[in-house]
Every structure is written in C-alpha cells, then in structure tokens.
C-alpha cells in the first residue's frame, strides 16, 4: 500500500510539472507573438534651439576712417656743406647732434688767411688796373686834341691853296707856289690821318683797360665771397643732425658737415591703394584736403598729431602700386622725422549705414537676421567699408531687424534661435512722432550742439533726427528734461 501511495504521488507531481512547463511555453510564445505584431512608433524628437547674440540694425550717418601707415618727414631740410676747403678754427657750441640753432647764427668758421691774402692781391690788381684806365683816358684826350689841331691845319692848307690858285688866275701867282701849297695840304692830311689813328689806338687802350678793371672787380667779388663763405651761417631755425666734424678738423670743398632740419614743418607721407585714393577725390577729380590723424605708440604712451592732406605724388614709381599722399601736420609734439606712424584719414560721411562686427558677414555677403517665429533668415547686404573688426553695410535691407553678430557652421537659414542682446520686439510699435515749431527746434539744436559731454556719434544722430520734419516724441521729451534739469 505504501508503495502504491508513493507511486501515485510521483505520477501526480510529474503531471503537475508537465502542465506548468506547457503553460510557461504558451505564455512565452504569446508574448513573442504580441511583440512581433505590435506597431512600431518613431521616437519623439525635440527641435534644437541655439542661443545667439544679436544686434539691432539701426541705420545712421557714419564717417569712415581710412587707415594706413606712413613716415614722418620734414618739409624743409638742408645739407650743410663746406663751400671751400680749409681748417675749422671756430665751431659753435650748438654744432652737434640735436643742437638747436637760429637763423643767421654762426655755426663754423674756417681759416681765413689764404682768402684774405687773395682778396688783398685782387684789390691791389684792381688799383693798378684803375690807374691804367685813368692814364689811357688822359692819352685819349691828348690824342683827340692833336687830331683837332691836325684838322685845323687841313683847313688852313686848303685856304692857302685856294689863294694861290686865285693869284695864278689873275696872273700874279706861280705854278711853284701852287705845288708847294698842294704839298703842304697833303702833308696836313697825312698828319690828320696819323692823329686819327692815335685817337683810335687810345680808345682801344681805354677799352682794354676798362675790361681789365671789370675782370679784376669780378675777381674781387669772388675773393670777397670766398672770404665770406669761410663763415658757415644757419639758413633757418632748426635742429642739427648727422654732425660729422670737430673743431680743428680739415674739410674739403663741398664736404657734408651736418644736416639742418626744421622740426616745426613736419609732414607725413603714406601710401594707399588706388581704390582708397579714388574715395579721397572730390567731384572735380582733385584731392580733397581731408583731415588726418597721426598716432605713434611708444611703450603704451601715444604721441598724436592732426593735419590735413596737402598733395599727392606726381607718379606712381617703378615697381610700386597705389598712390603716395602727403599731409601737413599741426603741432606734432614729440614726433621726429623718420618715425613710422599709423595714419587715419576721414572720408566722406555715409548715410543710412549699419555698423556690424565683421564676424556677422559671411563669404557670400550675407547676414543672418531673426525672422518670424525666431527663425533665421539669410539676407544679402552691400558691403561698403571695412573698419578694423567692424564692417559698414547698406542699411536698406536690414533696417530695424536683429542681426546675428557671430556666425558659426551650425547656424543657417531656417534654424530656430534664442536671441540675446538688442532685439526687435515681436510686435514693434511705431514710435510716436511730433512736429516741432521753429522756436522749439532751435532751442533743442542749440542745447545739443553746446553739450560737450555728449559723444560725437550720438550728438550727430540726434542732430540728424532734429533736422527731420517729424521727430520722435521720446527724443524730444528726454532733451527737454535735461534742459529743465
């Protein structure tokens, strides 16, 4: 009995186990079938939004500044050279590098012994020549008197011959007397010819003597000039540089002793491209006298000067491009000839211009603006100027819109962004405008022009707004509050 009971118990447990296994297989099979028949649903994805810095495009009047590099030079410099050779016996204390001299100041004195001897010899020769002229003039006077006397003898001989012929015609005279009278007349004429030759020779002698005097006077002037040139005088106020002589030294003719520079007549020369040069011309094609700012950075300290364009070069020059321009400088304190400086030239003002960072413009000349639904739009713009890290573009296409200031490869048209910075409200409202009377407008203009603390660009923007027929009410109220305060 016990054996049967244990056998039935074993069969029962086996049946239960088999039933559980079959049930488990059915559950697993149904789970696989249900998963295979389940509909595949795509995962939900969220649109990525980028944060960008934007700038409100507000067109205004901008004065571009053309930038270049130039060299300071003096408009008046002179090489001091020795007019003749000799020994330097006297040298001014200011005759050294950096020495300041005045116009007419004695700089150096050469040995004058030889020049004085030459002048004395020439003056002696001049005295002798003048004595010869006086002697020749006296001889000429005597020769002319003798010529006059010989001419009178001819008249007497002619009358005597005429008298003898008259006597012969009346039968009183003789042929011998007539021949004697004719012979005397011939002798008188020969003497008159000799006296005439003597006068001509005396006149020639006077002419030669006078020429000798003139040549000697020229030699005297040259000797006096040579003596005067032994003194080296400053031609204008200036500073000496490149001094290459000492007292007691021997110099040769035309040897360079130093260089005299006028520090108060400085100018800057700088080269610009042909396109930049074209922007500096007026309507007649002449170079404008634009304002120029010069700056030299010396270990953090800046030397500055202002000036005005005066001229440009007549030719480009072999192997060069662009144009060389010169500008006069006013009160260029601290600047010296040879300094390499940066130059900024004011161009003609540009109206309706937006100034943006150069990183806001792509290679195709487009900018990204925040459009409807805060999605980016690519807008082509006209590039007018590049000003360092800034660009000036025409403001017609982007006026009043938010422009992305920093482009990245992830940004493009249609991308949704979150703008940060100056942005346009979603529903911009037109500013209230007011029409000013002439008296009210004049008071506001006078207040703005007389405000020295207001930045120049902001002042110009407000002046442009006040010049319009309608002026924003907010601008008028703000100015009147400041006037009342």
QUINOR-V95444 format. One record per residue. N is the residue number from 1. RES is the residue in one small letter. PSI is psi in whole degrees, 0 to 359 (NA if undefined). OMEGA is omega as a letter, one per 40 degrees, with the letter a starting at -180 (* if undefined). Layout:
# QUINOR-V95444
[[N	RES	PSI	OMEGA] [N	RES	PSI	OMEGA]]
This chain:
# QUINOR-V95444
[[1	x	316	i] [2	x	321	i] [3	x	319	a] [4	x	318	a] [5	x	317	i] [6	x	326	i] [7	x	315	i] [8	x	323	i] [9	x	320	i] [10	x	317	i] [11	x	321	a] [12	x	316	a] [13	x	322	i] [14	x	318	i] [15	x	318	i] [16	x	318	a] [17	x	316	i] [18	x	319	i] [19	x	319	i] [20	x	321	a] [21	x	318	i] [22	x	318	i] [23	x	321	i] [24	x	321	i] [25	x	319	i] [26	x	317	i] [27	x	317	a] [28	x	320	a] [29	x	318	i] [30	x	326	i] [31	x	317	i] [32	x	319	a] [33	x	317	i] [34	x	320	i] [35	x	324	i] [36	x	326	a] [37	x	355	a] [38	x	142	i] [39	x	134	i] [40	x	122	i] [41	x	129	i] [42	x	149	i] [43	x	145	i] [44	x	125	i] [45	x	144	i] [46	x	138	i] [47	x	137	a] [48	x	132	a] [49	x	128	a] [50	x	142	i] [51	x	126	a] [52	x	150	i] [53	x	131	a] [54	x	161	i] [55	x	135	i] [56	x	123	a] [57	x	101	i] [58	x	102	a] [59	x	142	a] [60	x	183	i] [61	x	122	a] [62	x	136	i] [63	x	104	a] [64	x	153	i] [65	x	117	i] [66	x	130	a] [67	x	138	i] [68	x	180	i] [69	x	140	a] [70	x	181	a] [71	x	135	i] [72	x	136	i] [73	x	160	a] [74	x	139	i] [75	x	342	a] [76	x	110	i] [77	x	150	a] [78	x	132	i] [79	x	120	i] [80	x	116	a] [81	x	153	i] [82	x	119	a] [83	x	337	i] [84	x	164	a] [85	x	160	i] [86	x	184	i] [87	x	134	i] [88	x	115	a] [89	x	335	a] [90	x	135	i] [91	x	130	a] [92	x	150	i] [93	x	333	a] [94	x	356	a] [95	x	79	i] [96	x	167	a] [97	x	127	a] [98	x	357	a] [99	x	134	i] [100	x	130	a] [101	x	160	i] [102	x	160	i] [103	x	132	a] [104	x	0	a] [105	x	139	i] [106	x	121	a] [107	x	316	a] [108	x	153	i] [109	x	123	i] [110	x	163	i] [111	x	128	a] [112	x	5	a] [113	x	309	a] [114	x	319	a] [115	x	321	i] [116	x	320	i] [117	x	318	i] [118	x	320	i] [119	x	320	i] [120	x	319	i] [121	x	317	a] [122	x	321	i] [123	x	325	i] [124	x	315	i] [125	x	325	i] [126	x	321	i] [127	x	317	i] [128	x	319	a] [129	x	319	i] [130	x	324	i] [131	x	320	i] [132	x	325	i] [133	x	316	i] [134	x	317	i] [135	x	320	i] [136	x	323	i] [137	x	321	i] [138	x	318	i] [139	x	324	i] [140	x	320	i] [141	x	317	i] [142	x	319	i] [143	x	321	i] [144	x	323	i] [145	x	318	i] [146	x	323	i] [147	x	320	i] [148	x	319	i] [149	x	320	i] [150	x	323	i] [151	x	321	i] [152	x	324	i] [153	x	322	i] [154	x	319	i] [155	x	317	i] [156	x	317	a] [157	x	323	i] [158	x	321	i] [159	x	323	i] [160	x	319	i] [161	x	321	i] [162	x	325	i] [163	x	319	i] [164	x	322	i] [165	x	328	i] [166	x	320	i] [167	x	322	a] [168	x	324	i] [169	x	337	i] [170	x	3	i] [171	x	13	a] [172	x	320	a] [173	x	173	i] [174	x	161	i] [175	x	326	i] [176	x	320	i] [177	x	322	i] [178	x	317	i] [179	x	321	i] [180	x	320	i] [181	x	320	i] [182	x	321	i] [183	x	319	i] [184	x	321	i] [185	x	320	i] [186	x	318	i] [187	x	321	i] [188	x	320	i] [189	x	322	i] [190	x	320	i] [191	x	322	i] [192	x	321	i] [193	x	319	i] [194	x	319	i] [195	x	325	i] [196	x	318	i] [197	x	322	i] [198	x	321	i] [199	x	317	i] [200	x	318	i] [201	x	322	i] [202	x	320	i] [203	x	319	i] [204	x	321	i] [205	x	319	i] [206	x	318	i] [207	x	317	i] [208	x	319	a] [209	x	321	i] [210	x	319	i] [211	x	320	i] [212	x	319	i] [213	x	317	a] [214	x	317	i] [215	x	322	i] [216	x	323	i] [217	x	321	i] [218	x	317	i] [219	x	325	i] [220	x	317	i] [221	x	317	i] [222	x	319	i] [223	x	320	i] [224	x	320	i] [225	x	319	i] [226	x	322	i] [227	x	319	i] [228	x	326	a] [229	x	353	i] [230	x	346	i] [231	x	124	i] [232	x	116	a] [233	x	145	i] [234	x	131	a] [235	x	336	i] [236	x	169	i] [237	x	135	a] [238	x	191	a] [239	x	138	a] [240	x	145	i] [241	x	159	i] [242	x	43	i] [243	x	130	a] [244	x	45	a] [245	x	153	i] [246	x	162	i] [247	x	134	a] [248	x	352	i] [249	x	155	i] [250	x	128	a] [251	x	155	i] [252	x	168	a] [253	x	136	i] [254	x	17	i] [255	x	138	a] [256	x	124	a] [257	x	322	a] [258	x	182	i] [259	x	129	a] [260	x	124	a] [261	x	135	i] [262	x	109	a] [263	x	350	a] [264	x	2	a] [265	x	61	a] [266	x	152	i] [267	x	163	i] [268	x	137	i] [269	x	132	a] [270	x	152	a] [271	x	135	i] [272	x	163	i] [273	x	167	a] [274	x	322	i] [275	x	320	i] [276	x	322	i] [277	x	322	a] [278	x	329	i] [279	x	347	i] [280	x	3	a] [281	x	150	i] [282	x	188	a] [283	x	333	i] [284	x	357	a] [285	x	8	i] [286	x	156	a] [287	x	128	i] [288	x	150	i] [289	x	63	a] [290	x	153	i] [291	x	143	a] [292	x	136	i] [293	x	127	a] [294	x	139	a] [295	x	136	i] [296	x	119	a] [297	x	116	a] [298	x	97	i] [299	x	46	i] [300	x	344	i] [301	x	133	a] [302	x	128	i] [303	x	124	a] [304	x	154	i] [305	x	156	i] [306	x	162	a] [307	x	197	a] [308	x	140	i] [309	x	132	a] [310	x	323	a] [311	x	173	i] [312	x	169	a] [313	x	152	a] [314	x	335	a] [315	x	160	a] [316	x	318	a] [317	x	143	a] [318	x	130	i] [319	x	7	a] [320	x	165	i] [321	x	168	i] [322	x	204	a] [323	x	144	i] [324	x	124	a] [325	x	145	i] [326	x	142	i] [327	x	133	i] [328	x	143	a] [329	x	145	i] [330	x	123	i] [331	x	60	a] [332	x	74	a] [333	x	131	i] [334	x	342	a] [335	x	144	a] [336	x	153	i] [337	x	133	a] [338	x	347	i] [339	x	138	i] [340	x	115	a] [341	x	164	i] [342	x	142	a] [343	x	135	i] [344	x	126	a] [345	x	130	i] [346	x	126	i] [347	x	183	i] [348	x	140	i] [349	x	144	i] [350	x	132	a] [351	x	155	i] [352	x	53	a] [353	x	143	i] [354	x	129	i] [355	x	122	a] [356	x	159	i] [357	x	147	a] [358	x	337	i] [359	x	352	i] [360	x	350	a] [361	x	130	a] [362	x	181	a] [363	x	338	i] [364	x	8	i] [365	x	37	a] [366	x	156	i] [367	x	157	i] [368	x	127	i] [369	x	154	i] [370	x	119	a] [371	x	207	a] [372	x	137	a] [373	x	21	a] [374	x	39	i] [375	x	146	a] [376	x	146	i] [377	x	138	i] [378	x	122	a] [379	x	122	i] [380	x	139	a] [381	x	163	i] [382	x	118	i] [383	x	123	a] [384	x	313	a] [385	x	158	i] [386	x	125	a] [387	x	83	a] [388	x	242	i] [389	x	9	a] [390	x	157	i] [391	x	147	i] [392	x	122	a] [393	x	156	i] [394	x	136	a] [395	x	6	a] [396	x	318	a] [397	x	337	a] [398	x	13	a] [399	x	129	i] [400	x	9	a] [401	x	159	a] [402	x	123	a] [403	x	134	i] [404	x	127	a] [405	x	344	a] [406	x	110	i] [407	x	144	i] [408	x	162	i] [409	x	341	a] [410	x	346	a] [411	x	144	i] [412	x	176	a] [413	x	135	i] [414	x	348	i] [415	x	136	i] [416	x	136	a] [417	x	167	i] [418	x	104	a] [419	x	142	i] [420	x	128	a] [421	x	205	i] [422	x	116	a] [423	x	163	a] [424	x	133	i] [425	x	155	a] [426	x	325	i] [427	x	80	a] [428	x	135	i] [429	x	139	i] [430	x	132	a] [431	x	146	i] [432	x	137	a] [433	x	151	i] [434	x	145	i] [435	x	122	a] [436	x	149	i] [437	x	164	a] [438	x	320	a] [439	x	316	i] [440	x	320	i] [441	x	320	a] [442	x	320	i] [443	x	316	i] [444	x	318	i] [445	x	317	i] [446	x	322	i] [447	x	315	a] [448	x	316	a] [449	x	329	a] [450	x	356	i] [451	x	106	a] [452	x	342	a] [453	x	343	a] [454	x	133	i] [455	x	150	a] [456	x	318	a] [457	x	322	i] [458	x	320	i] [459	x	316	a] [460	x	323	i] [461	x	319	i] [462	x	321	i] [463	x	322	i] [464	x	321	i] [465	x	320	i] [466	x	339	i] [467	x	348	a] [468	x	157	i] [469	x	319	i] [470	x	133	a] [471	x	139	i] [472	x	134	a] [473	x	324	a] [474	x	320	i] [475	x	318	a] [476	x	315	a] [477	x	319	a] [478	x	316	i] [479	x	319	a] [480	x	327	i] [481	x	318	i] [482	x	322	i] [483	x	321	i] [484	x	329	i] [485	x	NA	*]]
